[in-house]
Amino acid sequence: MKNFNKTYKILLTFFVLGFVVWLGGTIIRTTIAFDLFTPETNIELKPEYTNIERMNTIYIFSITAPIVGIAYVIATISAILFGILMRKEFNKKGWLFMIFCLFIITVPIQIKFMYYDYMLANAVYFEKITDFYNPIIQEYFVEQFKNVVNNSLRGISLLSALTCVIYLIWRPLDSHSG
């Protein structure tokens, strides 16, 4: 792996840039979204927020969706191409194989959330919905965070991404022969 050619370097650059933007954007978007809820075990909306304040949060959350989604798509395509090119290295570099597997695990989860983001952004920007209690906003935003399954999937995805970073740093299961 020390003698990367330009193709490897370009794919790795696109992957890292997409991954960093996606991971950072996802953390920021999750923070923005959870500002609407009280920090308790039962996720409830903060009662002091008005409809306008809640919808402003939805607008911010929605406007960041394309950036995070595009970054994830770039990272995914780069990861798949890089994985195909590096498949022979997986035997020697166990950490590389684990990073690839952990990242691929996030794909179905992120596809689901990108669909939610698309539906939410479509409702907010094209259908001009301005009521927080509209069924579309409730289904594609509120349920995304109040639903235990969705929150668990979001957590799994973020933990997988953070574990990828840890494996990249520590490089476990690395065969030094070759």
Backbone as CSV, one residue per row, in Angstrom:
resi,resn,N_x,N_y,N_z,CA_x,CA_y,CA_z,C_x,C_y,C_z
1,MET,0.798,-1.191,0.000,0.000,0.000,0.000,0.846,1.261,0.000
2,LYS,2.133,1.112,0.165,2.982,2.298,0.188,3.111,2.924,-1.193
3,ASN,2.990,2.126,-2.233,3.152,2.628,-3.595,1.793,2.835,-4.270
4,PHE,1.034,3.765,-3.749,-0.257,4.091,-4.364,-0.025,4.780,-5.694
5,ASN,-0.826,4.422,-6.683,-0.774,5.198,-7.911,-1.811,6.316,-7.810
6,LYS,-1.924,7.120,-8.856,-2.812,8.283,-8.808,-4.277,7.894,-8.605
7,THR,-4.720,6.810,-9.215,-6.114,6.394,-9.080,-6.458,6.127,-7.625
8,TYR,-5.585,5.390,-6.919,-5.811,5.110,-5.496,-5.872,6.404,-4.695
9,LYS,-4.941,7.284,-4.970,-4.885,8.544,-4.220,-6.122,9.404,-4.461
10,ILE,-6.572,9.457,-5.711,-7.765,10.256,-6.028,-8.994,9.654,-5.355
11,LEU,-9.156,8.332,-5.459,-10.296,7.680,-4.808,-10.260,7.873,-3.297
12,LEU,-9.091,7.733,-2.722,-8.960,7.906,-1.274,-9.239,9.350,-0.876
13,THR,-8.809,10.300,-1.676,-9.087,11.711,-1.394,-10.582,11.991,-1.432
14,PHE,-11.258,11.499,-2.476,-12.708,11.691,-2.557,-13.415,11.011,-1.392
15,PHE,-12.952,9.812,-1.032,-13.578,9.117,0.092,-13.416,9.912,1.382
16,VAL,-12.198,10.333,1.670,-11.943,11.048,2.918,-12.715,12.364,2.966
17,LEU,-12.697,13.127,1.879,-13.444,14.393,1.864,-14.940,14.157,2.045
18,GLY,-15.492,13.199,1.296,-16.911,12.881,1.433,-17.251,12.375,2.814
19,PHE,-16.395,11.520,3.353,-16.618,10.945,4.684,-16.593,12.024,5.760
20,VAL,-15.622,12.908,5.700,-15.496,13.967,6.709,-16.689,14.918,6.651
21,VAL,-17.075,15.324,5.452,-18.230,16.228,5.313,-19.500,15.526,5.784
22,TRP,-19.663,14.253,5.398,-20.853,13.504,5.812,-20.897,13.333,7.328
23,LEU,-19.809,12.874,7.921,-19.796,12.632,9.360,-19.989,13.926,10.148
24,GLY,-19.240,14.956,9.786,-19.392,16.241,10.470,-20.771,16.833,10.268
25,GLY,-21.274,16.767,9.041,-22.603,17.289,8.743,-23.696,16.531,9.470
26,THR,-23.546,15.222,9.567,-24.535,14.412,10.274,-24.561,14.755,11.757
27,ILE,-23.413,14.944,12.343,-23.351,15.311,13.760,-23.977,16.688,13.978
28,ILE,-23.669,17.633,13.102,-24.238,18.984,13.217,-25.750,18.949,13.004
29,ARG,-26.212,18.228,11.987,-27.650,18.146,11.712,-28.400,17.476,12.861
30,THR,-27.814,16.451,13.449,-28.450,15.783,14.586,-28.541,16.732,15.773
31,THR,-27.502,17.509,15.992,-27.513,18.502,17.071,-28.594,19.547,16.828
32,ILE,-28.705,20.010,15.608,-29.743,20.994,15.255,-31.126,20.405,15.522
33,ALA,-31.357,19.181,15.084,-32.669,18.553,15.231,-33.026,18.317,16.694
34,PHE,-32.072,17.846,17.477,-32.372,17.532,18.878,-32.562,18.787,19.727
35,ASP,-32.277,19.957,19.178,-32.553,21.186,19.911,-34.055,21.386,20.131
36,LEU,-34.870,20.785,19.303,-36.327,20.915,19.441,-36.904,20.050,20.565
37,PHE,-36.125,19.112,21.055,-36.639,18.141,22.018,-36.017,18.349,23.396
38,THR,-36.761,17.950,24.427,-36.227,18.011,25.792,-35.278,16.834,25.988
39,PRO,-34.195,17.046,26.697,-33.214,15.959,26.888,-33.638,14.998,27.993
40,GLU,-34.613,14.170,27.695,-35.097,13.177,28.651,-35.169,11.837,27.953
41,THR,-35.538,10.819,28.714,-35.656,9.503,28.097,-36.831,9.447,27.125
42,ASN,-37.944,10.073,27.469,-39.067,10.188,26.532,-38.868,11.480,25.761
43,ILE,-38.606,11.351,24.487,-38.313,12.535,23.682,-39.610,13.291,23.431
44,GLU,-39.686,14.480,24.003,-40.851,15.347,23.841,-40.378,16.694,23.304
45,LEU,-41.254,17.349,22.565,-40.930,18.675,22.046,-40.846,19.687,23.179
46,LYS,-39.925,20.619,23.047,-39.842,21.698,24.033,-41.097,22.568,23.893
47,PRO,-41.819,22.777,24.971,-43.091,23.506,24.871,-42.920,25.002,24.614
48,GLU,-41.765,25.564,24.936,-41.581,27.010,24.812,-41.330,27.481,23.376
49,TYR,-41.110,26.557,22.449,-40.860,26.950,21.067,-42.174,27.173,20.319
50,THR,-42.197,28.220,19.507,-43.370,28.498,18.678,-43.256,27.717,17.371
51,ASN,-44.337,27.732,16.604,-44.347,27.071,15.298,-43.261,27.645,14.393
52,ILE,-43.076,28.960,14.434,-42.064,29.610,13.583,-40.662,29.156,13.974
53,GLU,-40.393,29.084,15.258,-39.067,28.636,15.711,-38.822,27.183,15.321
54,ARG,-39.832,26.362,15.470,-39.690,24.952,15.087,-39.461,24.813,13.583
55,MET,-40.218,25.583,12.801,-40.061,25.498,11.346,-38.713,26.063,10.899
56,ASN,-38.184,27.060,11.586,-36.836,27.553,11.259,-35.804,26.457,11.461
57,THR,-35.971,25.674,12.509,-35.070,24.542,12.732,-35.222,23.527,11.604
58,ILE,-36.441,23.273,11.184,-36.691,22.346,10.075,-36.035,22.871,8.793
59,TYR,-36.136,24.185,8.544,-35.512,24.777,7.353,-34.002,24.573,7.377
60,ILE,-33.386,24.836,8.520,-31.928,24.662,8.635,-31.558,23.195,8.440
61,PHE,-32.331,22.319,9.070,-32.089,20.882,8.952,-32.216,20.437,7.493
62,SER,-33.235,20.962,6.808,-33.485,20.566,5.413,-32.465,21.135,4.442
63,ILE,-32.021,22.353,4.695,-31.095,22.982,3.748,-29.714,22.318,3.779
64,THR,-29.384,21.675,4.872,-28.093,20.987,4.970,-28.145,19.569,4.406
65,ALA,-29.344,19.060,4.141,-29.494,17.682,3.659,-28.774,17.404,2.343
66,PRO,-28.895,18.265,1.328,-28.200,17.945,0.068,-26.681,17.873,0.216
67,ILE,-26.119,18.742,1.025,-24.661,18.744,1.211,-24.212,17.423,1.824
68,VAL,-24.889,17.014,2.882,-24.536,15.773,3.569,-24.821,14.566,2.674
69,GLY,-25.938,14.598,1.969,-26.285,13.485,1.090,-25.300,13.311,-0.055
70,ILE,-24.936,14.409,-0.696,-23.971,14.345,-1.805,-22.610,13.871,-1.299
71,ALA,-22.203,14.369,-0.138,-20.925,13.935,0.441,-20.943,12.434,0.719
72,TYR,-22.067,11.939,1.215,-22.159,10.500,1.499,-22.110,9.679,0.209
73,VAL,-22.797,10.132,-0.818,-22.783,9.416,-2.104,-21.362,9.378,-2.669
74,ILE,-20.657,10.497,-2.601,-19.269,10.541,-3.080,-18.398,9.580,-2.275
75,ALA,-18.559,9.598,-0.956,-17.775,8.689,-0.106,-18.109,7.231,-0.408
76,THR,-19.373,6.931,-0.630,-19.790,5.550,-0.898,-19.250,5.045,-2.228
77,ILE,-19.393,5.840,-3.269,-18.873,5.430,-4.584,-17.359,5.250,-4.519
78,SER,-16.683,6.173,-3.870,-15.221,6.068,-3.730,-14.841,4.837,-2.922
79,ALA,-15.587,4.561,-1.845,-15.290,3.395,-1.004,-15.477,2.098,-1.776
80,ILE,-16.536,2.013,-2.550,-16.784,0.795,-3.328,-15.686,0.593,-4.374
81,LEU,-15.353,1.642,-5.110,-14.287,1.527,-6.116,-12.939,1.222,-5.465
82,PHE,-12.656,1.888,-4.349,-11.407,1.650,-3.629,-11.372,0.209,-3.099
83,GLY,-12.518,-0.262,-2.582,-12.598,-1.635,-2.079,-12.365,-2.661,-3.177
84,ILE,-12.909,-2.396,-4.357,-12.703,-3.301,-5.491,-11.228,-3.338,-5.881
85,LEU,-10.598,-2.174,-5.935,-9.182,-2.106,-6.311,-8.266,-2.692,-5.232
86,MET,-8.679,-2.579,-3.968,-7.819,-3.009,-2.859,-8.206,-4.382,-2.295
87,ARG,-9.085,-5.124,-2.953,-9.590,-6.378,-2.403,-8.486,-7.390,-2.097
88,LYS,-7.405,-7.348,-2.841,-6.302,-8.269,-2.577,-5.531,-7.886,-1.313
89,GLU,-5.612,-6.631,-0.941,-4.934,-6.139,0.267,-5.713,-6.475,1.541
90,PHE,-6.982,-6.851,1.407,-7.816,-7.122,2.574,-7.238,-8.253,3.427
91,ASN,-6.563,-9.228,2.804,-5.956,-10.324,3.565,-4.822,-9.840,4.457
92,LYS,-4.055,-8.881,3.971,-2.905,-8.374,4.712,-3.275,-7.233,5.646
93,LYS,-4.282,-6.497,5.278,-4.687,-5.312,6.033,-6.097,-5.529,6.579
94,GLY,-6.193,-6.226,7.690,-7.490,-6.513,8.286,-8.261,-5.260,8.652
95,TRP,-7.540,-4.241,9.076,-8.189,-2.980,9.439,-8.877,-2.344,8.239
96,LEU,-8.282,-2.489,7.049,-8.872,-1.933,5.834,-10.169,-2.665,5.498
97,PHE,-10.157,-3.981,5.664,-11.364,-4.767,5.428,-12.463,-4.400,6.435
98,MET,-12.088,-4.210,7.702,-13.070,-3.844,8.722,-13.663,-2.465,8.450
99,ILE,-12.826,-1.513,8.018,-13.324,-0.182,7.669,-14.308,-0.284,6.509
100,PHE,-13.948,-1.054,5.502,-14.823,-1.224,4.342,-16.163,-1.820,4.762
101,CYS,-16.131,-2.876,5.572,-17.372,-3.528,6.017,-18.222,-2.593,6.878
102,LEU,-17.589,-1.907,7.805,-18.346,-0.985,8.663,-18.972,0.144,7.851
103,PHE,-18.261,0.642,6.875,-18.825,1.710,6.052,-19.986,1.185,5.215
104,ILE,-19.843,0.000,4.654,-20.909,-0.572,3.822,-22.154,-0.862,4.669
105,ILE,-21.974,-1.180,5.943,-23.120,-1.393,6.837,-23.983,-0.137,6.924
106,THR,-23.363,1.031,6.813,-24.117,2.282,6.945,-24.947,2.615,5.705
107,VAL,-24.676,1.958,4.586,-25.347,2.330,3.330,-26.871,2.204,3.415
108,PRO,-27.439,1.055,3.808,-28.910,0.994,3.848,-29.517,1.973,4.855
109,ILE,-28.831,2.188,5.952,-29.315,3.139,6.958,-29.341,4.541,6.376
110,GLN,-28.266,4.932,5.722,-28.189,6.275,5.167,-29.138,6.468,3.993
111,ILE,-29.392,5.423,3.232,-30.374,5.532,2.146,-31.748,5.859,2.728
112,LYS,-32.095,5.197,3.815,-33.377,5.474,4.476,-33.446,6.936,4.922
113,PHE,-32.394,7.425,5.575,-32.412,8.797,6.073,-32.323,9.822,4.939
114,MET,-31.648,9.478,3.849,-31.624,10.387,2.697,-33.016,10.485,2.070
115,TYR,-33.754,9.382,2.074,-35.130,9.414,1.593,-35.978,10.328,2.474
116,TYR,-35.836,10.192,3.788,-36.556,11.071,4.722,-36.187,12.534,4.470
117,ASP,-34.907,12.791,4.274,-34.448,14.165,4.030,-35.038,14.721,2.740
118,TYR,-35.072,13.880,1.709,-35.631,14.315,0.440,-37.113,14.657,0.595
119,MET,-37.860,13.795,1.257,-39.295,14.030,1.440,-39.540,15.282,2.286
120,LEU,-38.728,15.470,3.316,-38.869,16.646,4.176,-38.532,17.923,3.401
121,ALA,-37.423,17.913,2.685,-37.029,19.097,1.910,-38.057,19.403,0.824
122,ASN,-38.589,18.379,0.193,-39.622,18.569,-0.820,-40.853,19.231,-0.202
123,ALA,-41.254,18.783,0.969,-42.423,19.362,1.654,-42.173,20.811,2.055
124,VAL,-40.988,21.092,2.542,-40.686,22.432,3.048,-40.450,23.425,1.923
125,TYR,-39.680,23.041,0.924,-39.267,24.013,-0.093,-40.140,24.031,-1.348
126,PHE,-40.744,22.912,-1.699,-41.541,22.895,-2.931,-43.044,22.942,-2.654
127,GLU,-43.463,22.260,-1.586,-44.875,22.318,-1.224,-45.169,23.489,-0.285
128,LYS,-44.114,24.163,0.166,-44.227,25.364,1.015,-45.011,25.126,2.314
129,ILE,-44.798,23.989,2.929,-45.466,23.695,4.199,-44.818,24.526,5.300
130,THR,-45.640,25.234,6.052,-45.127,26.113,7.113,-45.662,25.738,8.492
131,ASP,-46.437,24.670,8.574,-46.986,24.234,9.855,-46.209,23.027,10.364
132,PHE,-45.636,23.170,11.544,-44.840,22.100,12.124,-45.673,20.841,12.346
133,TYR,-46.948,20.972,12.579,-47.798,19.821,12.876,-48.420,19.191,11.631
134,ASN,-47.954,19.593,10.467,-48.387,18.967,9.230,-47.958,17.491,9.263
135,PRO,-48.813,16.568,8.796,-48.465,15.134,8.841,-47.153,14.783,8.141
136,ILE,-46.822,15.501,7.081,-45.564,15.210,6.377,-44.366,15.556,7.260
137,ILE,-44.417,16.713,7.927,-43.333,17.112,8.837,-43.245,16.125,9.996
138,GLN,-44.382,15.718,10.505,-44.402,14.773,11.612,-43.810,13.422,11.195
139,GLU,-44.165,12.972,9.999,-43.692,11.666,9.547,-42.201,11.655,9.219
140,TYR,-41.721,12.689,8.540,-40.342,12.651,8.041,-39.335,13.397,8.897
141,PHE,-39.806,14.121,9.899,-38.859,14.761,10.813,-39.047,14.261,12.244
142,VAL,-40.211,14.492,12.806,-40.429,14.164,14.218,-40.268,12.669,14.459
143,GLU,-40.877,11.839,13.626,-40.770,10.393,13.813,-39.346,9.887,13.584
144,GLN,-38.593,10.620,12.816,-37.198,10.251,12.574,-36.396,10.283,13.876
145,PHE,-36.797,11.171,14.788,-36.057,11.323,16.037,-36.778,10.728,17.245
146,LYS,-38.091,10.626,17.186,-38.836,10.054,18.308,-38.910,8.536,18.230
147,ASN,-38.798,7.990,17.038,-38.891,6.553,16.843,-37.606,5.878,17.339
148,VAL,-37.763,4.878,18.200,-36.617,4.193,18.805,-35.779,3.476,17.750
149,VAL,-36.431,2.857,16.783,-35.701,2.133,15.734,-34.845,3.115,14.919
150,ASN,-35.436,4.234,14.526,-34.677,5.222,13.751,-33.522,5.793,14.556
151,ASN,-33.742,6.075,15.828,-32.655,6.576,16.673,-31.559,5.534,16.831
152,SER,-31.941,4.278,16.960,-30.947,3.206,17.076,-30.134,3.077,15.787
153,LEU,-30.822,3.143,14.645,-30.119,3.076,13.358,-29.168,4.248,13.184
154,ARG,-29.615,5.441,13.584,-28.754,6.626,13.509,-27.511,6.424,14.395
155,GLY,-27.711,5.878,15.579,-26.589,5.615,16.483,-25.627,4.580,15.924
156,ILE,-26.175,3.512,15.349,-25.329,2.469,14.739,-24.495,3.061,13.614
157,SER,-25.125,3.877,12.796,-24.416,4.493,11.674,-23.280,5.389,12.156
158,LEU,-23.556,6.233,13.146,-22.512,7.126,13.669,-21.403,6.346,14.368
159,LEU,-21.771,5.323,15.147,-20.747,4.515,15.816,-19.900,3.747,14.809
160,SER,-20.505,3.264,13.743,-19.730,2.594,12.683,-18.732,3.554,12.061
161,ALA,-19.184,4.777,11.792,-18.296,5.776,11.191,-17.147,6.123,12.137
162,LEU,-17.453,6.322,13.404,-16.400,6.641,14.376,-15.436,5.467,14.550
163,THR,-15.954,4.249,14.488,-15.092,3.066,14.577,-14.176,2.982,13.360
164,CYS,-14.663,3.390,12.197,-13.806,3.440,10.997,-12.611,4.346,11.242
165,VAL,-12.855,5.493,11.854,-11.769,6.435,12.146,-10.779,5.811,13.122
166,ILE,-11.288,5.152,14.151,-10.414,4.508,15.146,-9.574,3.411,14.487
167,TYR,-10.192,2.592,13.630,-9.447,1.541,12.936,-8.402,2.123,11.989
168,LEU,-8.721,3.242,11.385,-7.756,3.888,10.507,-6.528,4.352,11.292
169,ILE,-6.749,4.826,12.512,-5.640,5.297,13.348,-4.835,4.137,13.915
170,TRP,-5.503,3.140,14.513,-4.813,2.066,15.219,-4.403,0.904,14.320
171,ARG,-5.096,0.714,13.219,-4.804,-0.330,12.241,-4.634,-1.734,12.843
172,PRO,-5.698,-2.250,13.470,-5.593,-3.609,14.011,-5.574,-4.645,12.879
173,LEU,-5.087,-5.823,13.182,-4.994,-6.930,12.216,-4.204,-6.547,10.975
174,ASP,-3.093,-5.861,11.187,-2.246,-5.454,10.082,-1.083,-6.418,9.967
175,SER,-0.978,-7.074,8.819,0.129,-7.972,8.560,1.294,-7.138,8.044
176,HIS,2.386,-7.148,8.763,3.538,-6.323,8.366,4.378,-6.988,7.287
177,SER,3.959,-8.140,6.815,4.715,-8.811,5.745,4.139,-8.402,4.404
178,GLY,4.680,-7.405,3.807,4.212,-7.017,2.491,3.905,-5.623,2.462
